[in-house]
C-alpha cells in the first residue's frame, strides 16, 4: 500500500510505527511539522506551497490544493495528533482518512495555555470527516466521541504496543537496596509533586528504599527543592531526560515503578514497565485503568494522594511474593494484549480495510 502518515516525527511511538510499517514492505511518506526524517520512509516538511504555476491560488486555496493532491496520491492518509493540517470535509472525500488522537489534543492538560478556539474547531472537524478514528483506550475513545460529537462505536481502540524482545525482565542490581522508579516528564499533567510526597511517606517507613527519578520539565527544580525540604534528597538519584532506547536498562534497576498522572489517554510507560516484570503503582485515571489491571499487575490509587500512593508502594516493597507475582502477571498481560508486532499487524489491517472499502464502493458505483 501507499500510505501517507502525518504526525510529530520527534515522538518515539510515531517513529516506531512508521519504521515498522515500512519494514513490512509498504511505501510510507511522512509529512510533519517537525524537521526529523524517519528511516525507511520518504519525508516532506509540512508547509503551504508558494504561489506558482502548480499552485496559482491564494494562500488558503494553495493549502487545500496541496492536501487534496496528497489524498489523491495515496491509498490512505493517516493523521497522528490533531493539529490543523488543513483537511476539510471536501478534501477528505478525495481519499481515505484514518485519524489517531493522542490525549492532550482532546483532553486539555493542566498547566497548559488555553487551546485556541480555531484549533479546537479544526480538531473536531478532523475527527468528524475521518473514515476511521483510532483511540489508544476505550476510556479515551468515549472522551473523543463526546469531544467531537461522533458515534463511539465507530472508534477503533488500538494502543501502541511494546517490543517484548527489548523490554524483558532482567535484573542488573548494583546493590541490595530496593528501588522505586519514576520515568515521566516533570510537568503538571504528570503531578511529580505527589511523587515526591509519596517518596517521603515511603522513606519514613522504609528508610532503606531508594528512588530514581528520570526526566525533565518545568517542575523538576521545584521537585528537587521539595526533596531537600522533606529531608529525603539523599535517597533519590536524579537522571536527566533519557532516550527511549535507554529505558530497558533503567527499568532493570527498579523493583517497582510509580505513575502519578492526573490525565492519561493510555500510558505506554505502564505497559513497558509491566513487560519488564515490574509491578506498577499508578493513579486511577483515564486509560491507566486499562494499562494497569488493579490488584493483578499493579495497584491503582486516587490521583493527587501522596499518602495513598506511598502506602501502595510500601505494600509491594514489604511483600516480595506479591510484587513478583504482579510483575509476572504484567509481563503475561502485555504479551497477550500489547505485543508490538501484533500492534503493527492491526494497523496494517486497518489501513487495508479502509483502503479496500473505498475501492469496493468505486466498483459498486460502476
C-alpha positions in Angstrom: 0.0 0.0 0.0 0.9 3.7 -0.4 0.4 5.4 2.9 0.9 9.0 3.9 1.5 9.4 7.6 1.2 12.9 9.1 2.5 13.4 12.6 5.2 14.6 15.0 8.4 12.9 14.0 10.0 13.7 17.3 7.6 11.3 19.1 9.1 7.9 19.6 6.0 5.8 19.1 5.1 7.5 15.9 8.6 7.0 14.6 8.4 3.3 15.6 5.1 2.8 13.8 6.4 4.5 10.6 9.5 2.3 10.6 7.6 -0.9 11.2 5.0 -0.3 8.5 7.8 0.5 6.0 9.7 -2.7 7.1 6.6 -4.7 6.2 7.1 -3.6 2.6 4.6 -0.7 2.4 5.5 2.6 0.9 5.3 5.3 3.6 5.5 9.0 3.0 5.8 11.1 6.1 4.6 14.7 6.3 5.5 16.5 9.5 5.7 19.9 11.1 8.9 18.7 12.8 12.1 18.5 10.9 13.2 14.9 11.6 13.1 12.3 8.8 12.3 8.7 9.6 14.2 5.6 8.4 12.5 3.7 5.7 10.1 6.5 4.7 10.2 9.4 2.3 9.9 12.8 4.1 8.2 16.1 3.5 8.3 19.1 5.8 4.7 20.4 6.1 4.4 23.8 4.6 1.9 25.6 2.3 3.3 25.8 -1.3 4.4 29.1 -2.7 2.5 30.8 -5.4 3.5 29.3 -8.8 2.3 27.6 -11.9 1.4 24.4 -10.0 -0.5 26.3 -7.2 -1.7 29.5 -8.8 -4.2 30.3 -5.9 -4.5 32.3 -2.8 -2.8 31.0 0.3 -5.7 29.1 1.8 -6.6 27.6 -1.6 -3.0 26.6 -2.1 -3.1 24.8 1.2 -6.3 23.0 0.3 -5.0 22.0 -3.1 -1.8 20.6 -1.6 -3.8 18.4 0.8 -6.1 17.3 -2.0 -3.2 16.1 -4.0 -1.9 14.2 -1.0 -5.3 12.4 -0.7 -5.4 11.6 -4.4 -1.8 10.2 -4.4 -2.0 7.7 -1.5 -4.3 4.8 -0.6 -4.6 6.0 2.9 -3.8 9.2 4.7 -3.1 8.6 8.4 -3.0 11.6 10.8 -1.4 11.3 14.3 -2.2 14.1 16.7 -5.0 16.6 16.0 -3.1 19.5 14.5 -4.6 21.9 11.9 -3.5 20.0 8.8 -6.0 21.9 6.6 -8.0 18.7 6.0 -11.6 19.8 5.3 -14.6 17.6 4.6 -14.3 18.1 0.9 -10.5 17.3 1.0 -11.1 14.1 3.0 -13.7 13.0 0.4 -10.8 12.7 -2.1 -9.4 9.7 -0.4 -9.3 7.6 2.8 -8.5 9.1 6.2 -7.5 7.4 9.4 -7.1 9.7 12.4 -5.4 8.9 15.8 -5.9 11.2 18.7 -3.3 11.2 21.4 -4.5 12.8 24.6 -3.7 16.4 25.1 -5.2 17.2 21.7 -8.6 16.3 23.1 -8.3 16.4 26.9 -6.7 19.8 27.8 -3.8 19.2 30.2 -3.5 21.2 33.4 -0.9 23.9 33.3 -1.0 24.3 29.5 -2.1 27.6 27.8 -5.8 27.7 26.8 -6.4 26.0 23.4 -7.2 28.3 20.6 -10.9 28.0 19.6 -10.0 27.9 15.9 -7.6 25.0 16.6 -10.3 23.2 18.7 -12.8 23.6 15.8 -10.2 22.2 13.3 -9.6 19.2 15.6 -13.3 18.4 15.8 -13.7 18.7 12.1 -10.7 16.3 11.5 -12.4 13.7 13.7 -15.8 14.1 12.1 -14.5 13.7 8.5 -12.3 10.7 9.2 -13.2 7.3 7.7 -11.9 5.8 11.0 -10.9 7.3 14.3 -8.3 5.5 16.5 -8.0 5.8 20.2 -5.4 4.2 22.5 -8.0 3.1 25.0 -11.8 2.6 25.4 -11.9 5.2 28.1 -10.3 7.8 25.9 -12.4 6.7 23.0 -15.5 7.8 24.9 -13.9 11.2 25.6 -13.1 11.6 21.8 -16.8 10.8 21.0 -18.0 13.4 23.4 -15.5 16.0 22.2 -16.3 15.6 18.5 -19.9 14.5 18.9 -19.4 11.4 16.9 -20.5 7.8 17.4 -18.4 6.0 19.9 -18.9 2.6 18.1 -17.0 4.0 15.1 -13.9 4.5 17.2 -11.2 1.8 16.9 -9.2 1.0 20.1 -5.6 0.5 19.1 -2.9 1.3 21.7 0.8 1.4 20.9 2.5 -1.9 22.0 5.8 -2.9 23.4 8.8 -4.6 21.8 9.0 -7.7 24.0 12.5 -8.5 22.9 13.8 -5.2 24.1 11.6 -5.0 27.2 12.0 -8.2 29.1 12.8 -8.9 32.8 16.5 -8.7 33.7 18.0 -7.6 36.9 21.2 -5.6 37.0 21.3 -4.6 40.6 24.2 -2.5 41.8 23.3 -3.0 45.5 20.8 -4.7 47.7 18.5 -1.6 48.2 15.0 -1.8 46.8 14.4 0.9 44.2 11.3 2.7 43.2 11.4 4.4 39.8 9.7 7.3 38.1 10.1 7.9 34.4 7.8 10.8 33.3 8.1 14.4 32.4 8.1 16.8 35.3 5.0 18.7 34.2 1.7 19.4 35.9 -0.2 16.7 34.0 2.1 14.0 35.5 1.9 15.5 39.0 5.5 14.9 40.0 5.0 16.8 43.3 2.7 13.9 44.5 5.5 11.5 43.5 8.0 13.4 45.8 5.5 13.4 48.7 4.9 9.7 48.3 8.6 9.1 48.5 8.7 10.9 51.8 5.8 8.6 53.0 7.7 5.5 52.0 11.1 6.6 53.4 9.5 7.3 56.8 8.6 3.7 57.0 11.3 2.1 54.8 14.5 4.3 55.1 16.4 1.5 53.3 14.5 2.1 50.0 16.0 4.2 47.2 14.3 6.2 44.4 15.3 7.0 40.9 13.7 10.0 39.1 14.2 10.3 35.4 13.2 13.1 33.1 13.0 16.9 32.7 10.3 19.5 32.7 9.1 22.8 34.2 8.6 21.3 37.7 11.8 19.5 38.1 13.6 22.1 40.1 10.6 22.5 42.4 10.6 18.8 43.0 14.3 18.8 43.8 13.8 21.7 46.2 11.0 19.8 47.9 13.1 16.7 48.4 15.6 19.0 50.3 12.8 20.4 52.4 11.5 17.0 53.2 15.0 15.8 54.1 14.9 12.9 51.6 17.3 14.2 48.9 20.0 11.6 49.9 17.7 8.7 49.0 16.9 10.0 45.5 19.0 9.6 42.3 18.2 12.1 39.5 18.7 11.4 35.8 18.1 14.0 33.1 15.9 13.1 30.1 16.9 9.7 28.6 16.2 8.5 25.1 13.7 5.7 24.7 16.3 3.1 23.9 17.9 3.6 27.3 14.6 2.8 29.1 15.0 -1.0 29.4 18.4 -0.7 31.1 17.0 1.9 33.6 13.9 -0.2 34.3 16.1 -3.2 35.0 17.4 -1.4 38.1 13.9 -0.9 39.6 11.7 -3.1 41.8 8.5 -1.1 41.4 7.5 1.8 39.2 5.2 4.7 40.0 3.0 6.8 37.8 1.2 9.9 39.2 -0.5 11.3 36.2 -3.8 13.3 36.6 -4.7 12.6 33.0 -3.7 9.7 30.7 -5.2 8.5 27.4 -3.5 5.2 27.9 0.1 5.3 29.2 2.6 3.2 27.3 5.1 3.7 30.1 2.9 1.5 32.3 2.9 -1.5 29.9 6.7 -1.0 29.2 7.3 -1.4 32.9 5.0 -4.4 33.1 6.8 -6.0 30.2 10.0 -5.7 32.3 8.3 -7.7 35.0 7.7 -4.7 37.3 4.6 -4.1 39.4 3.1 -0.7 38.7 1.5 1.7 41.2 -0.4 4.3 39.3 -3.3 6.8 39.6 -6.8 5.6 38.9 -7.4 7.9 35.9 -8.3 7.6 32.3 -6.5 5.0 30.2 -4.4 3.9 33.2 -7.4 1.8 34.2 -6.7 -0.3 31.0 -2.9 -0.3 31.0 -2.8 -1.4 34.7 -5.1 -4.1 36.0 -5.8 -3.2 39.6 -4.8 -5.9 42.0 -3.3 -8.1 39.3 -0.5 -6.2 37.5 -0.3 -3.3 40.0 -2.3 -1.1 42.3 -4.4 1.9 41.4 -4.7 4.8 43.8 -6.6 8.2 43.8 -4.8 11.0 41.9 -3.1 13.6 44.0 -2.9 11.5 47.1 0.8 11.0 48.1 -0.1 9.0 51.2 -2.2 6.5 49.2 0.5 6.2 46.6 3.1 5.8 49.3 1.1 3.2 51.2 0.6 1.1 48.0 4.4 1.3 47.3 5.1 0.1 50.9 2.7 -2.8 50.5 4.6 -4.0 47.5 8.1 -3.3 48.9 7.2 -5.3 52.0 5.8 -8.2 50.1 8.2 -9.6 47.5 5.9 -12.5 46.7 3.0 -10.2 45.7 5.4 -7.8 43.9 6.9 -10.6 41.8 3.5 -12.1 41.1 2.2 -8.8 39.8 5.3 -8.4 37.7 4.8 -11.8 36.1 1.1 -11.2 35.5 2.0 -7.8 33.9 4.5 -9.4 31.5 2.0 -12.1 30.5 -0.8 -9.5 30.0 1.5 -7.3 27.8 2.4 -10.4 25.7 -1.2 -11.3 25.2 -2.6 -7.8 24.5 0.1 -5.3 23.7 2.8 -7.1 21.7 4.4 -4.6 19.3 4.2 -7.0 16.3 0.5 -7.5 16.9 0.0 -3.8 17.1 1.7 -3.2 13.7 -0.4 -6.1 12.2 -3.6 -4.4 13.4 -2.5 -1.0 12.0 -1.8 -2.6 8.6 -5.1 -4.4 8.7 -6.9 -1.2 9.4 -5.1 0.6 6.5 -6.1 -2.2 4.2 -9.7 -2.3 5.4 -10.1 1.4 5.0 -8.4 1.4 1.6 -10.2 -1.6 0.2 -13.5 -0.2 1.5 -13.2 2.8 -0.9 -12.2 0.5 -3.7 -15.3 -1.6 -3.2 -17.5 1.5 -3.2 -15.9 2.5 -6.5 -16.5 -0.9 -8.1 -20.2 -1.0 -6.9 -20.8 2.5 -8.2 -19.8 1.3 -11.7 
